[in-house]
Amino acid sequence: MEHTKKTNAKVVLGAAIPLHILSGIIYIWSVISKELMTQYGWTSTQATLPYTLQSIIFAVAMIFCGKLHDKKGPKFTAISGAVLMSLGLLLSAAVKTPVLMIITYSIIFGTGTGMIGAGVMPTVIKWFPPSKRGMIIGILVGGVGLAPVLYAPLINWLSSADVLGISGSFLVLSIFSAAVGITMAQLIVAPADNSIYADEKAPNKTMPNEMDWKGMIREKNFYLVWSMFIISSTAGLMIISHIVNIANRQAGWGSGFLLVAILAIFNTMGRFFGGSLSDRFGRIRVMRIAFLIQMANMLLFRFYESPAMLAIGVSLCGLCYGAGVAVFPAVTSDLFGVKNLGVNNGIMFTGWGTGAIIGPLAAGTIYDSTLQYTGAYYLAALLLLIGIGISLGFKRMASQSKAIEDGVNSKEKLIRWFI
């Protein structure tokens, strides 16, 4: 029986990673937005808007699709998501105005990515014990972070006006999404009960109460974690969505798409190591350190005026942002259980969606009015400072959440909260 558990868990995880790589198409928007400005004459704000609204739709769809996942099962949700992603990209190939792009990319494609997120991640979490969930989530969402390494150079080449252009690039992505997504979604299945490790307790962990979304939103810790998710996402997505133009503006470098790939590599590393380290040293402690590093990085970002310095900046940004994406789903399962994780994780992910509004739009608006990003960097740094304060407040208030503060190793009680 144990062999069957492990085999099924590996199959589900193996199918989930390609599906998350598909969702990672959202992280090459800075490459696409540059061509929208060049080929269609859009402003920076117009070119940012479909991405921002897609992020909102993604987060909102995860709530409703999380409920669908809990009722209809993960396979149905994942297949439906792959179909909508492909359809949204196909229709985006035929439009050239911001309003129509919002319908095809933001709404249709965004709903598809939300369905995949709602159907896949909660299912994978249920296959693994609490003591390994941070690491598993890090591996899984690392696929999303790795996606730009695969997509950015190809789409940068294909989307140029003398190759296929924006329309042709969307068409290629649509075909690829349909082929890979529908195939992999067939393998996304849940264990017979809510978790095959439901009765297993990690060392020094108190298993959480199983809460539905109504119980979760009555908890103070939900709002503290949700606020931290907003802040983490704001800083990371601000850079991710504008890095190609930042390279142009600050370094006079026209090959900023290479920074997308660098950012993606470190984003992936941050997701894996952030999730793994949070299993051992505690979720909140890992995020506190990530906030501190990211804050310093944002304060210095205006001085990165060469490709080499920008590469260092996006590397740090990717590490810290990636850590958050891995840690927050693990916090949600630690605090509120796995029985209703589909909808609970969807509600928590509205924090990511809110950050996707603040970060990219603030940066685009500030750039349009000042022709530089300095004000956006300082805004992100201020929010990250607030995030550090929230993390300290969480430590004082969250006695019932000792596990996610201290990790699974009792020896970590002796380690200072900041190391």
N, C-alpha and C positions, 0 to 999 in steps of 0.2 A: 504493500500500500504506500509506503514512504517513497519507494522508487517512482511510483506513478505520480505522486504529488510533485516531486522534483522535476520529472520529465515534463509534465503539463505546464508547470510554472515556467520552465525554460522556453517551451514552445510559444506560450502567450507573450512572454517578454520579447522573444525573438521577432514575433510579428508586430508587436507594439512599437518597436524602435523605428522601422521604416515608415509607419504611419505618422510618427512624430516628426520624422525628417521631412515628410510632405508638409506638415503644418509649418515647418521652418521657412517655407516660402515667404512668410510675412517679414522675415528679417533681411530680405534683399530689396526692400522698398526704396532704400536710399539710392540704389542703382537705377530702379525704375523711375523714381521721381526726377532724377537728373535728366533723363530722356524725355519725360513729360514736359519739363520746362523748356528743353531744347527743341523737341519736335512739334509740340502742340502749343508752345508759348504760354504755358501756365505760370503763375507766380509760385513762390515757395510755399505760401500758405495753401493755395489751391492744390499743389502737388502733395502736400502733407495730409490734407483733409481726408481723402479716401482711406489712407493707412490708419489715421486716428479713429475714424468711425468704424473701420473694420475691427479694431481692437476693442471698441466698446461693444459691438455686436457679438464678438467672440465671447467676451465676458458674460454678457446677458444670456446668450444662447447656452452657455454652460449651465446656468441655473435651470432653465426649462428642459434642456436636453439631459441634464443630470437626473431629473425626475423621470424622463423617458427611459433613461438607462436603467433606473431602479425598477421600472415596470416592464419594459419590453426586452431588456437584456442588452449586453454590450455589443453583440454582433450586429443586431439591427441598427443600433445607433452609429456604429463605426461605418457600416456600409452606406447608410444614408449620408453621413458626413462626407465620405469620399465622393459620392455622386454630386453633392452640392458644391464641393470645392471645385471639381472638374467643370461643372456647369458655369459657375461664377467666372472662372478663368476664361472659358470659351466665349462667354458673352462680353467679357472685358476686351477681348481682341477686336470687337466690332464697334466700340464706342470711343469718342474722342473728347467728351466734355466732362467736367468734374461732376455734374449732377448725375449723368448716366453711369459714370464710374462708381459713384457711391452706391447705386442700385446693384450693379453687377459684382463689384469687388467687395465693397463694404458689407452689404446686406447678404447676398447669396453666398459668396466665398467665405465671409466672416461667420455665417451660421454653420457652414460646413466644418470649418476649423473648430468651432465651439462644440459641435457634435462629436468630433473625433476626440477632443480633450475630455469631454464628459463620459464618453464610452470606454476609453482606453485606460487612462491613468488610474481611476478608482478600481478597475478590474485587476490591473497588475498588482496594486497594493495589497489586495485581498489574498494573493497567492504567496505572500512572503511574511515572515514573522516581524513583530515590531522592532526587534533589535537590528534588523537589516533594511528597514523601509527607507531610511534616509539614503543609503547607498543605492538601493534599487531605483528610487525616484531620480537620483542623480544620473544613473545610467540611462534611464528612460528619457528624461527631458534633455539629456546631453545630445540626443539625436536631433532635437529641435535646434540646439545651439550649433551643432555641426553642419546643419543644412547649408548655410551660406558659403561654406568652403566648397561645396559641390556646385551650388547654383550661381554664386556671384560672378566668377570668371566667365562661365558660359553665357549667362544672361547679359552681362556687360558687352560681350561680343555680338550676340544675336540681336540685341535691342538697338544697336547702332543703326542709323538711317540707311547706311549703304549695305546692310546685311538683311535682316528680316524686319527690323524696326520693333516698336512696342507691340503692335498687333501680332506679329509673328511669334514674338517671345511668349505672349500670353497663350497662344495656340499650342506651342510646344509644351508648356507647363500643364495645360489642360489634358493633353493626351497622356502625359506621363503620370499625372495624378490619378486618372481613371484606371490605368493599367495596374499601377502599384497598389493604390488605395483599396480598390475593390477586392483584389487578390488577398492582401494581407488581412483585411477585415474579417475574412472567413474564419480565421484562426483565433479571434478574440472571444474567449469564453470565460465565464466565471466559475469558481468552484461551487460545489453542490450547496454548501452553506455560505454564509456571508464571508467567512474566512476559514480556510483549513487550519489556520493557526489561532483560531479565536480563543482557545484556552491556554495558549502558550504565553508565559510572562517573561519578558526580558529581564535580566538582572537589574535589581534596584528600581524596577518600573512598576507603577501602579496602573493597571489597565483602566482606560477611560470609561466613563459612562457612555452608553450608546445614545446619542442625542439626535433628534430630528432637527430640521432647520429652525423651527420655532423655539426650541430649547437653546440652540446655539446662539441665536441673536439676542437672547436674554442675558448671556454671559458677558461680563466686562472684558474678559480676556479676548473675546472675539473682536471687539472694537480696537483693542490695542494691537493685536496681530494684523488686523485688516489695515490699520493706519500705517504700520510698518511696511506692509506689502505695497501700498500706494507709493510711499517714499522710495523704496528700493526700485520700483518700476519706473518712476518718474526720471530719475537720473540715468538709468541704463537706456531706456527707450529714447530719451532726448538725444543721446549720442548716436545710437544705432540708426535712427531715422534720418540723421543729418550728416553723417560722417563724410560722405562723398563731397558734399558742398563745403563742409568744414575744411577738408583737405585743400579744396580749391581756394577758399578765402584766406586761410591762415598760412598755407605753405605754397600756394601757387602751383599745386600738384594736381595734374589731371588724371592720375591713376589711383584715385581714392578708393576704387572698388577693391583694391588689394587690402586696404584696411578693413573692409567688410569681412574678408576671409580671416585676417588676423584676429579681429574681434570675435569671430565665430569660434575659432579654435580655443581662445581663452574663455569664452562664454561656456563652451563645452567642459573645459577643465574645471571651471568654477562650479558648474552643476554637479559634476561627479565628486570633486573633493569637498565641496560644501555639504552635500548630502551625507557623504561618508564621515566627515569630521563631526557633523551634528549628531550622528549616532553615538559617538564616543564622548564628545566634550559638551554637548547640549546645543539645542537649536538656537536659542536666543543669544547665547554667548557668541556663536559663529556669526550671527547677523550683526551683532554689535561691533565686532571687529571689522566686518565687511563695510559697515556704514562709515567707520572711522577712516578706512583706507580710501573709500570712494569720495568722502568729503574732501580729503586732502587733494585727491586727483582733480576734482572739479575746481578747486581754488587755483590749481596750477594750469588748468587746461588752456587758458588764454595765451600762455607762454610757449605752447607747443607749436613752433613755427617751422618745423622741418619734418620730412617724412619719418625720420627716425624717432623724433620726440613724439609725434602723433602715434606711432606704433606702440610706444611705451604707454601712452595715455589710454589707447583703446584696449590694450592688454589688461591693464588694471581695471578698467571699466567693465570689460567682459567677465573677469574673474568675480568681481563683487556682484554684478547683476545676476550672473549665473548661479551663484550661491543662493541668492534669494529665491529664484525660481524653483530650486530643488528643496529648500528648507520649508517653505510655507505650506505645501501640501502635506509634508510630514507632520508639521505642527497641527494641522487640521485633524489628521487621523489620530494623533496622540491625544489631543484634547477632547475630541467629540466622537471618536469611534469610527468604524468602517461600515456599519449597517446602512447608514444614509449618506455615505461619503460622496455619491454622485452629485446630489443636490447641494450638500454642504460645501464640497470643494468648489462647486460652481459659484455659490454665493461668495466664498472667500476670494475667488478669482476676479470678482468685481473690483477688488483693490488693484489688481493688475490693470484692469480696463480703465480705472480712474487715473492711474499713473500714465497710461497711454494717451489720455486726453491732455493732461497737464504738461508732460514732458515735450512731446513733438510739437504741439500747437504753440506752447509758450516759446520754444526755440524758433519756430517759423515766424511767429509774430514779431518777436524781438529782432530777428534778422531783417525782416522786411522794413522795419522802422529805423534800424540803426546800421544796417549792413555789417553787423558783427554779432558774435554769439556770447560776448562777455557777460552780459546781464543774465543770460540763461544759465551759464555755469554757476554764477553766484546764487541764483535762485535755487538750483539743485543743492548746492553746498549748505544753504540755510535749512532746507528741508531735511537733509541728512543729519544735521546737528539736532534737529527736533527728534528725528528717529532714534538717535542715541539716547536722548532723554526718555523717550517712550519705552525703550528696552530696559532702562533702569527701573521705570515704574512697573513694568511687567514683573521684574524680579521681586519687587516688594509685595505685589498683590497676588502672585500666582503660586501660593503654597500648594494648591492641589495639582500644580503642573511641574512639580519638582523634577520630574524626569526630563522634560524638554529643556530645563535650565541646566541640569547637572550631567546629563548623559547617562550611559549605561554602566560606567565604571565607578565603583564606590570610591576609588582613590581620587577621583576628580573633585571630591568634596574639599580636598586640601589645596586645590589649585585656585589661585585668585580668579575673581570673576572676569578679569579682562585678558587672561592668557589661556 
